[in-house]
Amino acid sequence: HVQLVESGGGTVQAGGSLRLSCVRSGWTYDRDCMGWFRQAPGKEREGVASIDTRLGNTYYSDSVKGRFTVSLTNSRRTLGLHMNNLRPDDAGTYYCAAVPGPCVQFAFKWYRPSDFRYWGQGTQVTVS
């Protein structure tokens, strides 16, 4: 039974930093794509960053590139997202997600929520 549990959300002033974590358990796949998504009220869920757990290749949306860093630690069990220089439009519920296989493959999009199979419950980020 796969579980993803996020933590680290909170309230921060614009320009500040936050670090999110996602711990997974029950995972049996050798390689997967893990990602962070966010959803603001009234908006669609969007991909923020993803990482290939075997190769370590990372992928970022244009809106966060240079400000956010995705990482994989603890024997590939913990997905992190270090967010710097936060802006009000970064606010929303942040979700951790995972799917077996690489982040780059035919018809798969690392930023498309429907391509991911497993999801965490989300953690709230507020930027004032």
C-alpha positions in Angstrom: 0.0 0.0 0.0 1.7 3.1 -1.3 1.5 6.2 0.9 2.8 9.7 0.3 2.7 12.2 3.3 3.6 15.8 2.8 4.7 18.2 5.5 6.4 21.6 5.8 3.7 24.0 4.6 2.9 27.2 6.4 2.7 31.0 6.1 5.6 33.1 4.9 6.1 36.6 3.8 6.8 37.4 0.2 10.4 36.9 -0.5 10.8 34.3 2.2 11.5 30.6 2.0 9.9 27.3 2.9 10.9 23.7 2.6 8.4 20.9 1.9 8.9 17.2 2.4 7.1 14.2 1.2 7.8 10.8 2.7 6.7 7.7 0.9 6.2 4.2 2.1 5.1 0.9 0.6 7.0 1.6 -2.6 8.1 -1.4 -4.6 9.1 0.1 -7.9 12.7 0.4 -9.0 12.3 3.7 -10.8 9.7 6.3 -10.8 8.9 9.9 -11.4 8.1 12.0 -8.3 6.7 15.4 -8.5 5.3 18.4 -6.8 2.1 20.0 -7.9 0.1 22.9 -6.5 -3.4 24.1 -6.7 -4.7 27.6 -5.9 -8.4 28.2 -5.2 -10.4 28.3 -8.4 -7.4 27.2 -10.5 -6.4 23.9 -12.0 -3.7 21.8 -10.4 -0.3 22.4 -12.0 3.0 20.8 -12.1 5.8 22.6 -10.3 8.8 20.3 -10.3 9.6 16.6 -10.8 12.6 14.3 -10.5 13.5 11.0 -12.0 14.4 8.8 -9.0 17.0 6.8 -10.8 18.8 9.4 -12.9 18.2 12.4 -10.7 17.2 14.5 -13.6 15.0 17.4 -12.5 12.3 19.3 -14.3 10.7 22.7 -13.4 7.9 24.9 -14.5 9.0 28.2 -15.9 7.3 30.1 -13.1 9.5 28.4 -10.4 12.8 27.8 -12.3 15.7 29.4 -10.4 13.7 29.8 -7.2 12.6 26.2 -6.3 14.8 23.1 -5.9 13.5 19.6 -5.9 15.5 16.9 -4.2 15.4 13.2 -3.3 17.0 12.0 0.0 16.9 9.3 2.6 17.4 6.4 0.2 15.0 7.9 -2.2 12.2 7.9 0.3 11.9 11.6 0.9 11.1 14.1 -1.8 11.9 17.7 -0.9 11.0 21.0 -2.4 13.1 24.0 -1.3 11.2 27.2 -2.2 13.0 30.5 -2.2 11.9 34.1 -3.0 8.3 33.1 -2.6 5.6 35.2 -4.3 1.9 35.6 -3.6 1.1 33.6 -6.7 3.1 30.6 -5.3 0.3 30.2 -2.7 -1.9 27.1 -2.7 -2.1 23.5 -1.7 1.1 21.6 -2.6 0.8 17.9 -3.4 3.4 15.2 -3.8 2.8 12.6 -6.5 4.5 9.6 -7.9 4.2 7.2 -10.8 6.3 4.2 -11.8 8.7 4.8 -14.7 10.8 7.7 -15.9 9.8 11.3 -16.1 10.5 11.4 -19.8 8.8 8.8 -21.9 6.3 8.5 -24.7 3.1 10.5 -24.1 4.0 11.1 -20.4 4.2 14.6 -19.2 6.0 15.3 -15.9 3.8 18.3 -15.3 0.4 16.7 -16.0 -1.5 15.7 -12.9 -3.5 13.0 -14.7 -0.3 11.1 -15.6 0.5 10.5 -11.9 -0.9 7.5 -10.0 -0.2 8.2 -6.3 -0.9 11.3 -4.4 -0.4 12.8 -1.0 -3.0 14.7 0.9 -1.5 18.1 0.4 0.1 20.8 2.5 -1.0 24.4 2.5 1.4 27.2 1.5 0.3 30.8 2.2 2.4 33.8 1.0 1.4 37.2 2.5 
